[in-house]
Amino acid sequence: MYFKIVSFAAFIAVAAAQHEYKHEKHEPAHSSQHITRHDGHAEEVVITDKHGHKHVDYYAHPKYEFAYKVEDHHTGDIKTQHEQRDGDVVQGFYSLHEPDGSVRDVHYHSDKKTGFHAEVKHNTHHIVPEHHHHHN
C-alpha cells in the first residue's frame, strides 16, 4: 500500500510540473558577439627618462570594433553594445532593459582633446498591471 501511495504522489507531482511547464512561456536565450581587430605594425619608440636613460618600447596604432547582444526574456536580461576605436577616438552605444520596464540607451564618444561624453536616454514602456476580477 505504501508503494502505491508514493507512486501515485510521484505521478501527481510529475503531471503538475508538466502542466506548469506547458503554461509558462520558455523562450530560448540568445547571445552573440563580434570582435574585429585591426592590428597595425608595431613601431619602435625610444623614451628618455629624466635621468637621460633610454628605454625602448613598441607602439601599434589601436584600432578595433566589437559588438555583443544578450536576449533572455525568461530572466529579463536584455542588452546590446557596439563600440569602435581608432587611435584616441572611441565611439559607442549600449542599450539596457531596466527592471522597471524602461530601456536605457547610451551613445558615448571619447577622444584625447574633448574627453568622455555620453548622451543617456530613457524610453519608458508602460507596464499595465494585470487586474483580477472577483465575482461574487
Secondary structure, 3 states (H helix, E strand, C coil): CHHHHHHHHHHHHHHHHHHHHHHCCCCCCEEEEEEEECCCCCEEEEEECCCCCEEEEEECCCEEEEEEEEEECCCCEEEEEEEEEECCEEEEEEEEECCCCCEEEEEEEEECCCEEEEEEEEECCCCCCCCCCCCC
